[in-house]
Amino acid sequence: MSTSRSVAVASFQAHPFRSDTIDIPLKAYEELEYKVNMNAGATMVFSWSVVENLPLYVDFHGETTTAPEVRVQSYKVEERAVSSNGALAAPFTGIHGWFWQNNKTPVIIRLRTSGFYRLVDTPPGN
């Protein structure tokens, strides 16, 4: 028996495909957000890990950037994570990314991303 469901099998994007690998140093008791800008329906495949294999608090989330109301959606929150792998199909146009919070030992996060996104410059503390 077959059920009829509307599922997009192809997606076409205004921005070109890209791949990035970045090492993000995180000092003791430091926190940092790393974000990318994505259109609704755009996809990104990602993998990140803490080089030293020490756990961090992480919140993978997205938020709209248009007024008057900002929508925030959390995709995954972990208290003690050392890595994560996955894919995101952006549910809305906006910024999507990670908030990492470190404990008492300096670490390096190695982040690999591929897909249809643009990098976002975020000033420290934002």
KAQUI-V970849 format. One record per pair of residues at least 12 apart in sequence whose C-alpha atoms are under 8 Angstrom apart, sorted by the first residue. I is the first residue (numbers start at 1). J is the second residue. Records with the same first field share a line. If there is no record, write none. Layout:
# KAQUI-V970849
I: J / J
This chain:
# KAQUI-V970849
11: 41 / 42
13: 42 / 116
15: 116 / 117 / 118
16: 116
17: 114 / 115 / 116 / 117
18: 114 / 115 / 116 / 117
19: 112 / 113 / 114 / 115
20: 111 / 112 / 113 / 114
21: 110 / 111 / 112 / 113
22: 110 / 111 / 112
23: 108 / 109 / 110 / 111
24: 108 / 109 / 110 / 111
25: 106 / 107 / 108 / 109
26: 102 / 106 / 107 / 108 / 109
27: 102 / 105 / 106 / 107
28: 102 / 103 / 104 / 105 / 106 / 107
29: 101 / 102 / 103 / 104 / 105
30: 101 / 102 / 103
31: 99 / 100 / 101 / 102
32: 99 / 100 / 101 / 124 / 125
33: 97 / 98 / 99 / 100 / 122 / 126
34: 97 / 98 / 99 / 122
35: 95 / 96 / 97 / 98 / 119 / 120 / 122
36: 95 / 96 / 97 / 117 / 118 / 119 / 120
37: 93 / 94 / 95 / 96 / 117 / 118 / 119 / 120
38: 90 / 92 / 93 / 94 / 95 / 96 / 116 / 117 / 118
39: 90 / 92 / 93 / 94 / 117
40: 89 / 90 / 91 / 92 / 93 / 94
41: 89 / 90 / 91 / 92
42: 89 / 90 / 115 / 116 / 117
43: 87 / 88 / 89 / 90 / 115 / 116 / 117
44: 87 / 88 / 89 / 113 / 114 / 115 / 116 / 117
45: 85 / 86 / 87 / 88 / 113 / 114 / 115
46: 85 / 86 / 87 / 111 / 112 / 113 / 114
47: 83 / 84 / 85 / 86 / 111 / 112 / 113
48: 83 / 84 / 85 / 109 / 110 / 111 / 112
49: 82 / 83 / 84 / 109 / 110 / 111
50: 82 / 83 / 107 / 108 / 109 / 110
51: 107 / 108 / 109 / 110
52: 107 / 108
53: 82
54: 81 / 82 / 107
55: 80 / 81 / 82 / 102
56: 79 / 80 / 81 / 82 / 100 / 101 / 102 / 103
57: 77 / 78 / 79 / 80 / 81 / 100 / 101 / 102
58: 76 / 77 / 78 / 79 / 80 / 81 / 98 / 99 / 100 / 101
59: 74 / 75 / 76 / 77 / 78 / 98 / 99 / 100
60: 74 / 75 / 76 / 77 / 96 / 97 / 98 / 99
61: 73 / 74 / 75 / 76 / 96 / 97 / 98 / 99
62: 74 / 75 / 94 / 95 / 96 / 97
63: 94 / 95 / 96
64: 92 / 93 / 94 / 95
65: 93 / 94 / 95
66: 94
95: 120
